[in-house]
Each structure stands twice: as structure tokens, then as C-alpha cells.
Amino acid sequence: MEALVSSISEFLAAIIARFGYVGRPRRRTNIRDELKLLDEIRSSQAFGVESESAHHLSSHISNEIARYSGVVRKRKVPWGTVIISAIIGLPALYLTFTLVQDGFVWYSIFPGLVAAFFVIGGLGVLFTGDDSEQPEASPK
């Protein structure tokens, strides 16, 4: 009976932790543990300071510290720009398609240019995000 209660409590704790309510370790504690591990790797005879694992762990710790301090931010997709680009670009693309369906006509270039501009621009904003709010890095 005791094993059943223990397994049910572990199962519920895992589910609750998965949804992020409890059980998430603090990032600083993880960084401290990883720094201890890095010191152990560097002092070990099997790995050493110049080992590949020490370099990977060191870059991982640097990324975690940057994320914790707010230097690295999650990119934001400006959905309004993506939707406006789709609203303007996709009908222009369809108009170009219907104009050139029976053969090329010279005036299909204009909606084709509009379609290309808006569709490529919208896809670019969708995949790269918006970094206009991030401050520029000051030269040192």
C-alpha cells in the first residue's frame, strides 16, 4: 500500500511539474551546479581544460547566464505585420496567377511585384521576428 501511495504521489508531482506549477528548479541553482561540474571536468585527468566537453559546458553556462540576466530575449513575431502581408500579398499572388494562366501578359508584372514584395516580406518577418525594440549594442 505504501508503494502505491508513493508511486501515485510521484506520478502526480511529475504531471504538475510538467505543466510548470511546481518543481521547476531555480536557474541560479542550475548554474551553480553546472559551474561545479565544469570545475570537476577541468580538474579531471581524463578531460582537462582544453577538452571538447569543457568547451561545450562552458558555452552552455554562458548562454544560461545571458538568458538569466536578460541579455538574450525571446524573439517576438509581429503577427499584425504577417497578417497584413498575407491579406495584401496572397490576393495579388492569385491575381497574377489568373492573369498568366492562359499566357504571359505584360500587365501581370505589377500585381506580381506587389505579391512578391508582400509575401516575401511577410515570410521574412515571420521567420526572423522583430528586433526593433531591442537596444543596439554599444561599441566598447
PyMOL commands that set and color helices and strands:
alter all, ss='L'
color gray80, all
select helices_A, chain A and resi 2-18+27-43+52-69+79-99+106-128
alter helices_A, ss='H'
color red, helices_A
deselect
rebuild
show_as cartoon
